[in-house]
């Protein structure tokens, strides 16, 4: 699949970029927590 994103016609504000960064950080943190929980459960309950 080849997607083309148009270049923005207006300047993106620094606050918007900060919000995107915060949401990305929170999202990555949640994924790491879920993976950690699954790894713990895998070891604790001997899932194969």
PDB file with SEQRES, HELIX, SHEET and CRYST1 records, atoms N, CA, C and O in Angstrom:
SEQRES   1 A   48  UNK UNK UNK UNK UNK UNK UNK UNK UNK UNK UNK UNK UNK          
SEQRES   2 A   48  UNK UNK UNK UNK UNK UNK UNK UNK UNK UNK UNK UNK UNK          
SEQRES   3 A   48  UNK UNK UNK UNK UNK UNK UNK UNK UNK UNK UNK UNK UNK          
SEQRES   4 A   48  UNK UNK UNK UNK UNK UNK UNK UNK UNK                          
HELIX    1 AA1 UNK A   14  UNK A   44  1                                  31    
CRYST1    1.000    1.000    1.000  90.00  90.00  90.00 P 1           1          
ATOM      1  N   UNK A   1       0.855  -1.166   0.000  1.00  0.00           N  
ATOM      2  CA  UNK A   1       0.000   0.000   0.000  1.00  0.00           C  
ATOM      3  C   UNK A   1       0.904   1.232   0.000  1.00  0.00           C  
ATOM      4  O   UNK A   1       1.827   1.338   0.808  1.00  0.00           O  
ATOM      5  N   UNK A   2       0.630   2.148  -0.902  1.00  0.00           N  
ATOM      6  CA  UNK A   2       1.435   3.360  -1.014  1.00  0.00           C  
ATOM      7  C   UNK A   2       0.558   4.557  -0.704  1.00  0.00           C  
ATOM      8  O   UNK A   2      -0.336   4.894  -1.480  1.00  0.00           O  
ATOM      9  N   UNK A   3       0.811   5.202   0.430  1.00  0.00           N  
ATOM     10  CA  UNK A   3       0.028   6.359   0.845  1.00  0.00           C  
ATOM     11  C   UNK A   3       0.839   7.626   0.644  1.00  0.00           C  
ATOM     12  O   UNK A   3       2.042   7.660   0.902  1.00  0.00           O  
ATOM     13  N   UNK A   4       0.168   8.657   0.185  1.00  0.00           N  
ATOM     14  CA  UNK A   4       0.809   9.954   0.025  1.00  0.00           C  
ATOM     15  C   UNK A   4       0.093  10.951   0.920  1.00  0.00           C  
ATOM     16  O   UNK A   4      -1.123  11.119   0.839  1.00  0.00           O  
ATOM     17  N   UNK A   5       0.864  11.608   1.769  1.00  0.00           N  
ATOM     18  CA  UNK A   5       0.306  12.599   2.684  1.00  0.00           C  
ATOM     19  C   UNK A   5       0.663  13.978   2.151  1.00  0.00           C  
ATOM     20  O   UNK A   5       1.822  14.255   1.840  1.00  0.00           O  
ATOM     21  N   UNK A   6      -0.340  14.835   2.049  1.00  0.00           N  
ATOM     22  CA  UNK A   6      -0.099  16.180   1.562  1.00  0.00           C  
ATOM     23  C   UNK A   6       0.653  16.981   2.611  1.00  0.00           C  
ATOM     24  O   UNK A   6       0.418  16.834   3.810  1.00  0.00           O  
ATOM     25  N   UNK A   7       1.561  17.831   2.145  1.00  0.00           N  
ATOM     26  CA  UNK A   7       2.299  18.705   3.046  1.00  0.00           C  
ATOM     27  C   UNK A   7       1.342  19.750   3.593  1.00  0.00           C  
ATOM     28  O   UNK A   7       0.547  20.304   2.834  1.00  0.00           O  
ATOM     29  N   UNK A   8       1.394  20.039   4.902  1.00  0.00           N  
ATOM     30  CA  UNK A   8       0.473  21.019   5.466  1.00  0.00           C  
ATOM     31  C   UNK A   8       0.698  22.405   4.856  1.00  0.00           C  
ATOM     32  O   UNK A   8       1.828  22.812   4.586  1.00  0.00           O  
ATOM     33  N   UNK A   9      -0.405  23.107   4.650  1.00  0.00           N  
ATOM     34  CA  UNK A   9      -0.308  24.438   4.053  1.00  0.00           C  
ATOM     35  C   UNK A   9      -0.037  25.507   5.108  1.00  0.00           C  
ATOM     36  O   UNK A   9       0.398  26.608   4.769  1.00  0.00           O  
ATOM     37  N   UNK A  10      -0.290  25.201   6.385  1.00  0.00           N  
ATOM     38  CA  UNK A  10      -0.046  26.139   7.466  1.00  0.00           C  
ATOM     39  C   UNK A  10       0.971  25.540   8.432  1.00  0.00           C  
ATOM     40  O   UNK A  10       1.146  24.323   8.487  1.00  0.00           O  
ATOM     41  N   UNK A  11       1.632  26.399   9.186  1.00  0.00           N  
ATOM     42  CA  UNK A  11       2.615  25.940  10.159  1.00  0.00           C  
ATOM     43  C   UNK A  11       1.902  25.220  11.308  1.00  0.00           C  
ATOM     44  O   UNK A  11       0.891  25.695  11.825  1.00  0.00           O  
ATOM     45  N   UNK A  12       2.443  24.081  11.687  1.00  0.00           N  
ATOM     46  CA  UNK A  12       1.891  23.325  12.815  1.00  0.00           C  
ATOM     47  C   UNK A  12       2.431  23.949  14.097  1.00  0.00           C  
ATOM     48  O   UNK A  12       3.636  24.170  14.225  1.00  0.00           O  
ATOM     49  N   UNK A  13       1.546  24.230  15.042  1.00  0.00           N  
ATOM     50  CA  UNK A  13       1.969  24.907  16.264  1.00  0.00           C  
ATOM     51  C   UNK A  13       2.816  23.976  17.134  1.00  0.00           C  
ATOM     52  O   UNK A  13       2.688  22.752  17.094  1.00  0.00           O  
ATOM     53  N   UNK A  14       3.683  24.609  17.917  1.00  0.00           N  
ATOM     54  CA  UNK A  14       4.541  23.839  18.828  1.00  0.00           C  
ATOM     55  C   UNK A  14       3.720  23.106  19.872  1.00  0.00           C  
ATOM     56  O   UNK A  14       4.107  22.020  20.303  1.00  0.00           O  
ATOM     57  N   UNK A  15       2.588  23.676  20.292  1.00  0.00           N  
ATOM     58  CA  UNK A  15       1.738  23.006  21.278  1.00  0.00           C  
ATOM     59  C   UNK A  15       1.156  21.720  20.710  1.00  0.00           C  
ATOM     60  O   UNK A  15       1.052  20.718  21.417  1.00  0.00           O  
ATOM     61  N   UNK A  16       0.776  21.744  19.435  1.00  0.00           N  
ATOM     62  CA  UNK A  16       0.240  20.534  18.808  1.00  0.00           C  
ATOM     63  C   UNK A  16       1.308  19.446  18.754  1.00  0.00           C  
ATOM     64  O   UNK A  16       1.015  18.273  18.986  1.00  0.00           O  
ATOM     65  N   UNK A  17       2.528  19.826  18.452  1.00  0.00           N  
ATOM     66  CA  UNK A  17       3.616  18.856  18.399  1.00  0.00           C  
ATOM     67  C   UNK A  17       3.886  18.285  19.792  1.00  0.00           C  
ATOM     68  O   UNK A  17       4.150  17.091  19.929  1.00  0.00           O  
ATOM     69  N   UNK A  18       3.820  19.127  20.821  1.00  0.00           N  
ATOM     70  CA  UNK A  18       4.013  18.646  22.190  1.00  0.00           C  
ATOM     71  C   UNK A  18       2.912  17.671  22.590  1.00  0.00           C  
ATOM     72  O   UNK A  18       3.188  16.658  23.232  1.00  0.00           O  
ATOM     73  N   UNK A  19       1.677  17.964  22.221  1.00  0.00           N  
ATOM     74  CA  UNK A  19       0.559  17.073  22.548  1.00  0.00           C  
ATOM     75  C   UNK A  19       0.734  15.734  21.852  1.00  0.00           C  
ATOM     76  O   UNK A  19       0.507  14.688  22.461  1.00  0.00           O  
ATOM     77  N   UNK A  20       1.136  15.748  20.578  1.00  0.00           N  
ATOM     78  CA  UNK A  20       1.382  14.488  19.863  1.00  0.00           C  
ATOM     79  C   UNK A  20       2.471  13.685  20.561  1.00  0.00           C  
ATOM     80  O   UNK A  20       2.355  12.468  20.707  1.00  0.00           O  
ATOM     81  N   UNK A  21       3.521  14.361  20.987  1.00  0.00           N  
ATOM     82  CA  UNK A  21       4.607  13.672  21.681  1.00  0.00           C  
ATOM     83  C   UNK A  21       4.149  13.058  22.991  1.00  0.00           C  
ATOM     84  O   UNK A  21       4.532  11.936  23.324  1.00  0.00           O  
ATOM     85  N   UNK A  22       3.326  13.791  23.738  1.00  0.00           N  
ATOM     86  CA  UNK A  22       2.811  13.276  25.010  1.00  0.00           C  
ATOM     87  C   UNK A  22       1.920  12.061  24.769  1.00  0.00           C  
ATOM     88  O   UNK A  22       2.037  11.059  25.474  1.00  0.00           O  
ATOM     89  N   UNK A  23       1.033  12.142  23.780  1.00  0.00           N  
ATOM     90  CA  UNK A  23       0.150  11.007  23.484  1.00  0.00           C  
ATOM     91  C   UNK A  23       0.946   9.802  23.006  1.00  0.00           C  
ATOM     92  O   UNK A  23       0.623   8.669  23.364  1.00  0.00           O  
ATOM     93  N   UNK A  24       1.980  10.027  22.206  1.00  0.00           N  
ATOM     94  CA  UNK A  24       2.815   8.905  21.764  1.00  0.00           C  
ATOM     95  C   UNK A  24       3.526   8.263  22.942  1.00  0.00           C  
ATOM     96  O   UNK A  24       3.616   7.037  23.016  1.00  0.00           O  
ATOM     97  N   UNK A  25       4.031   9.070  23.858  1.00  0.00           N  
ATOM     98  CA  UNK A  25       4.710   8.549  25.036  1.00  0.00           C  
ATOM     99  C   UNK A  25       3.754   7.741  25.902  1.00  0.00           C  
ATOM    100  O   UNK A  25       4.100   6.651  26.359  1.00  0.00           O  
ATOM    101  N   UNK A  26       2.559   8.265  26.130  1.00  0.00           N  
ATOM    102  CA  UNK A  26       1.554   7.550  26.920  1.00  0.00           C  
ATOM    103  C   UNK A  26       1.182   6.240  26.226  1.00  0.00           C  
ATOM    104  O   UNK A  26       1.091   5.198  26.875  1.00  0.00           O  
ATOM    105  N   UNK A  27       0.971   6.291  24.929  1.00  0.00           N  
ATOM    106  CA  UNK A  27       0.619   5.082  24.179  1.00  0.00           C  
ATOM    107  C   UNK A  27       1.697   4.025  24.263  1.00  0.00           C  
ATOM    108  O   UNK A  27       1.396   2.851  24.476  1.00  0.00           O  
ATOM    109  N   UNK A  28       2.958   4.425  24.097  1.00  0.00           N  
ATOM    110  CA  UNK A  28       4.053   3.468  24.193  1.00  0.00           C  
ATOM    111  C   UNK A  28       4.166   2.909  25.608  1.00  0.00           C  
ATOM    112  O   UNK A  28       4.459   1.727  25.791  1.00  0.00           O  
ATOM    113  N   UNK A  29       3.933   3.758  26.606  1.00  0.00           N  
ATOM    114  CA  UNK A  29       3.965   3.290  27.986  1.00  0.00           C  
ATOM    115  C   UNK A  29       2.899   2.242  28.260  1.00  0.00           C  
ATOM    116  O   UNK A  29       3.165   1.237  28.920  1.00  0.00           O  
ATOM    117  N   UNK A  30       1.697   2.473  27.755  1.00  0.00           N  
ATOM    118  CA  UNK A  30       0.604   1.518  27.946  1.00  0.00           C  
ATOM    119  C   UNK A  30       0.941   0.190  27.275  1.00  0.00           C  
ATOM    120  O   UNK A  30       0.709  -0.875  27.849  1.00  0.00           O  
ATOM    121  N   UNK A  31       1.482   0.250  26.073  1.00  0.00           N  
ATOM    122  CA  UNK A  31       1.853  -0.985  25.367  1.00  0.00           C  
ATOM    123  C   UNK A  31       2.914  -1.744  26.149  1.00  0.00           C  
ATOM    124  O   UNK A  31       2.826  -2.965  26.280  1.00  0.00           O  
ATOM    125  N   UNK A  32       3.919  -1.039  26.673  1.00  0.00           N  
ATOM    126  CA  UNK A  32       4.959  -1.705  27.452  1.00  0.00           C  
ATOM    127  C   UNK A  32       4.404  -2.328  28.730  1.00  0.00           C  
ATOM    128  O   UNK A  32       4.821  -3.419  29.118  1.00  0.00           O  
ATOM    129  N   UNK A  33       3.475  -1.648  29.383  1.00  0.00           N  
ATOM    130  CA  UNK A  33       2.862  -2.197  30.593  1.00  0.00           C  
ATOM    131  C   UNK A  33       2.080  -3.464  30.273  1.00  0.00           C  
ATOM    132  O   UNK A  33       2.187  -4.457  30.993  1.00  0.00           O  
ATOM    133  N   UNK A  34       1.298  -3.440  29.205  1.00  0.00           N  
ATOM    134  CA  UNK A  34       0.509  -4.612  28.812  1.00  0.00           C  
ATOM    135  C   UNK A  34       1.440  -5.775  28.467  1.00  0.00           C  
ATOM    136  O   UNK A  34       1.201  -6.908  28.883  1.00  0.00           O  
ATOM    137  N   UNK A  35       2.500  -5.494  27.707  1.00  0.00           N  
ATOM    138  CA  UNK A  35       3.443  -6.562  27.366  1.00  0.00           C  
ATOM    139  C   UNK A  35       4.131  -7.109  28.613  1.00  0.00           C  
ATOM    140  O   UNK A  35       4.365  -8.313  28.719  1.00  0.00           O  
ATOM    141  N   UNK A  36       4.454  -6.230  29.551  1.00  0.00           N  
ATOM    142  CA  UNK A  36       5.052  -6.681  30.803  1.00  0.00           C  
ATOM    143  C   UNK A  36       4.116  -7.566  31.596  1.00  0.00           C  
ATOM    144  O   UNK A  36       4.540  -8.577  32.155  1.00  0.00           O  
ATOM    145  N   UNK A  37       2.841  -7.195  31.651  1.00  0.00           N  
ATOM    146  CA  UNK A  37       1.847  -8.008  32.356  1.00  0.00           C  
ATOM    147  C   UNK A  37       1.709  -9.373  31.692  1.00  0.00           C  
ATOM    148  O   UNK A  37       1.639 -10.396  32.373  1.00  0.00           O  
ATOM    149  N   UNK A  38       1.671  -9.386  30.359  1.00  0.00           N  
ATOM    150  CA  UNK A  38       1.567 -10.665  29.654  1.00  0.00           C  
ATOM    151  C   UNK A  38       2.802 -11.533  29.887  1.00  0.00           C  
ATOM    152  O   UNK A  38       2.681 -12.747  30.049  1.00  0.00           O  
ATOM    153  N   UNK A  39       3.975 -10.928  29.905  1.00  0.00           N  
ATOM    154  CA  UNK A  39       5.189 -11.688  30.165  1.00  0.00           C  
ATOM    155  C   UNK A  39       5.175 -12.257  31.580  1.00  0.00           C  
ATOM    156  O   UNK A  39       5.537 -13.415  31.788  1.00  0.00           O  
ATOM    157  N   UNK A  40       4.760 -11.452  32.548  1.00  0.00           N  
ATOM    158  CA  UNK A  40       4.658 -11.931  33.929  1.00  0.00           C  
ATOM    159  C   UNK A  40       3.676 -13.097  34.028  1.00  0.00           C  
ATOM    160  O   UNK A  40       3.975 -14.121  34.643  1.00  0.00           O  
ATOM    161  N   UNK A  41       2.505 -12.933  33.418  1.00  0.00           N  
ATOM    162  CA  UNK A  41       1.500 -14.009  33.467  1.00  0.00           C  
ATOM    163  C   UNK A  41       2.011 -15.261  32.776  1.00  0.00           C  
ATOM    164  O   UNK A  41       1.740 -16.375  33.225  1.00  0.00           O  
ATOM    165  N   UNK A  42       2.757 -15.083  31.676  1.00  0.00           N  
ATOM    166  CA  UNK A  42       3.317 -16.230  30.973  1.00  0.00           C  
ATOM    167  C   UNK A  42       4.256 -17.017  31.872  1.00  0.00           C  
ATOM    168  O   UNK A  42       4.220 -18.247  31.889  1.00  0.00           O  
ATOM    169  N   UNK A  43       5.096 -16.311  32.616  1.00  0.00           N  
ATOM    170  CA  UNK A  43       6.036 -17.006  33.522  1.00  0.00           C  
ATOM    171  C   UNK A  43       5.314 -17.563  34.748  1.00  0.00           C  
ATOM    172  O   UNK A  43       5.608 -18.673  35.191  1.00  0.00           O  
ATOM    173  N   UNK A  44       4.384 -16.807  35.288  1.00  0.00           N  
ATOM    174  CA  UNK A  44       3.700 -17.211  36.532  1.00  0.00           C  
ATOM    175  C   UNK A  44       2.787 -18.419  36.308  1.00  0.00           C  
ATOM    176  O   UNK A  44       2.739 -19.324  37.140  1.00  0.00           O  
ATOM    177  N   UNK A  45       2.066 -18.433  35.186  1.00  0.00           N  
ATOM    178  CA  UNK A  45       1.105 -19.509  34.923  1.00  0.00           C  
ATOM    179  C   UNK A  45       1.661 -20.572  33.972  1.00  0.00           C  
ATOM    180  O   UNK A  45       0.935 -21.484  33.578  1.00  0.00           O  
ATOM    181  N   UNK A  46       2.940 -20.465  33.601  1.00  0.00           N  
ATOM    182  CA  UNK A  46       3.611 -21.423  32.736  1.00  0.00           C  
ATOM    183  C   UNK A  46       2.869 -21.625  31.405  1.00  0.00           C  
ATOM    184  O   UNK A  46       2.629 -22.752  30.973  1.00  0.00           O  
ATOM    185  N   UNK A  47       2.518 -20.505  30.772  1.00  0.00           N  
ATOM    186  CA  UNK A  47       1.885 -20.584  29.452  1.00  0.00           C  
ATOM    187  C   UNK A  47       2.945 -20.972  28.439  1.00  0.00           C  
ATOM    188  O   UNK A  47       4.104 -20.566  28.524  1.00  0.00           O  
ATOM    189  N   UNK A  48       2.506 -21.774  27.475  1.00  0.00           N  
ATOM    190  CA  UNK A  48       3.461 -22.169  26.426  1.00  0.00           C  
ATOM    191  C   UNK A  48       3.018 -21.672  25.087  1.00  0.00           C  
ATOM    192  O   UNK A  48       3.695 -21.907  24.086  1.00  0.00           O  
TER     193      UNK A  48                                                      
END                                                                             
